[in-house]
Amino acid sequence: MALKPTIYKLNLDLADSDKHHYQSYQLTLAQHPSETAERMVVRILAFALNADERLAFTKGISTAEEPDLWLKEDHGAIALWVEVGQPKADRLRKAVNQAAAVKLYAFGKTADTWWGIESKDMPQSEKLTIARFPWADIEQLAKNLDRNIRWSISIAGGELYVDTGQGVVHVQMGNFSGA
């Protein structure tokens, strides 16, 4: 018997002063049985960084044909393809060919090793943006997740301040050298 996803309810208050976007979101997230809490945290942060009424979580990890999040135009074209983790360069090449913009949010203890292997094969496209989250910050945010998440995220100067109700975590995104 296949394991079922764990369902989380997310109440997100977002204040993005960089984009002048201030809104509350009530979202439902499905955590695939093979997905870690850290990966789910990165999906939430990616949503916050790209928030839009049309941005949607997809089947993600359970299907190779979809990203973790995407924003589709009314006519079905993919305006934004969002990946999280450490995908193969071929996956990003496919994304660049299908979407108007592609964003990758890398994270993990092995992110530098992954970058060392994959960077030479990454598509060279202005459509592709790559950023990375510090592993320690992601671990800290993942520690106390419960099925009903209530976060307030403020974004200023490209930095995130995540109030989990148990404290504020300052997340300062970075890049890989050469990215």
N, C-alpha and C positions, 0 to 999 in steps of 0.2 A: 504494500500500500504506500502510495506516495505521500510524503509529508506536505502539509498545507502551510501556506505563508502565515506569519504572525501579523495581525493588523494593528496599526498604531493610529491614533488620532492626534493630529498636530494642530494646536492653536498657535499661530505665528503672528506676532505684531512686528511689522517691518517698518523701519525708518531709514530709508536710503537717501542720505543728503547728497550723495554724488549724482544721483539720477532724479532727485526731487520726487521720489516715489514713497508714499506713506500709506500703508494699507494693512488691514488685518486679514489673515487667511485662515480658513478652517479646512484642513486637508486630511485625507486618509492615505496612509502609506502601507503598502504590503511589503513585509520583509521576507524575502525568499529564504527557505530553510538553510541554504548555503551562504547567505549573506551575513556578514559580520555587523555588529552594532556600529563600528567605526565607518564602514562603507555607507550605512544608512545615514549617519551624521553628515557625511560629505554630500550625499544627495540633498539633504535639507539645506545645507549651506549653498550648494549650487542653485537650488531653487531661489533662495533669498537673493543671491547675486544677479539673477536673471528674471526676477519676478515680473510676471505679466499675467493678465487674466486668461490668456490662451496657453500659457506654459503648463505642460502636463507631465506627470510621472507616467512612464510607460511600463511594459512588462519587464523591461531592462534586462537584468541578469538571466532571466529565464528564456530569453529569445535573442538570437544573433542578429535579427533583422531590425531591431529597434535600439535606440540609445537609452540612457537612463532617464532623460527628460527631453522633450522636444516642444517646439513652438511651431504649429502649423498655420499656414495662411488659410483663409476661407476657401480657397480653391484647391487646397490639399498639398500645396508645395511646402517643403520643410524650410522654414525661415531660420531656425536654430536647432542644432543637434548638440546635446550636452552629454559628454561621457565622463565617468568618474573611474578612478583606479589607474591601472597600468596596462592599457590595451596594446595590442600589436599595431605596428605602423600601418599594416594593410587595412585594419579596421578604420583607422582615421582617414586613410586615403579614400575608402568607400564613402565615408561620411562627407568628406570634402566634395566628392562628386555628386552627392545627393542633396546637400543643404546649402543655403546661402551663407551661413556662418556655422562654425564648429568650435566648441569650447571643451577643453579637457581640463579636469581638475584632478591632478595626480596626488597621491598620498601613500603613506606606508613606510615601514622600516626599510624596505628594499627599493625605495623610489630612485635613489641614486644609481643603484646597480641596473635597474630597469632602463633608466635614461641612457646609461652608458651603452647598453645593448641596442636599444631601439632608435636613438636619436639620429643615427646616420641614415635610417630608412624613412624618417618622418616626411610626410608630404611638405613640400615648400610652397605654401599657399598663404596669401593674405587673409583667407577665410578662416584659418586655423589659429586659435589662441590657446596657449598652454600655460597653466599656473599650477602651483603646488601648495598644499596645505601642510603646515608643520605637524608631524606625527604626534608630538606630545600634546598639542592642543586638541587634536581629534580624539586621542585617547581620553583626555580629561572630559570632553563633552559626552563621550560614549559611556562613561562610568555609571551614570545614574539615570539612564533612560528607563522610563516606564511606558506603559501602553497609552497613557494620556500625557502628551508632551505639551507644555506651555512655555514657549520661548519668546523673548523679545530680542530682536536683532537690529542693531544700529550699524549702518555702514557709513564710513566717512574716510575720505582719502584712500579708498581701496582697502581699508582695514575693517574687520568685523568685530563687534562687541556683542557677545552672546550672553544674555541674562537668562539662566536656566531656572531661576527661582531659588537656586542654592548657591548662587554666586555668579560673577561675570567672568567670562573667558575672553581674553583679547586674542583674536586670530589674525595674524599678520601673514598674508599670502606671499609666496615668493615665486621665483622662476628657477629653471635649470640654467646653468651656464650654456650659452649658445642658443637658447630658446627665444 
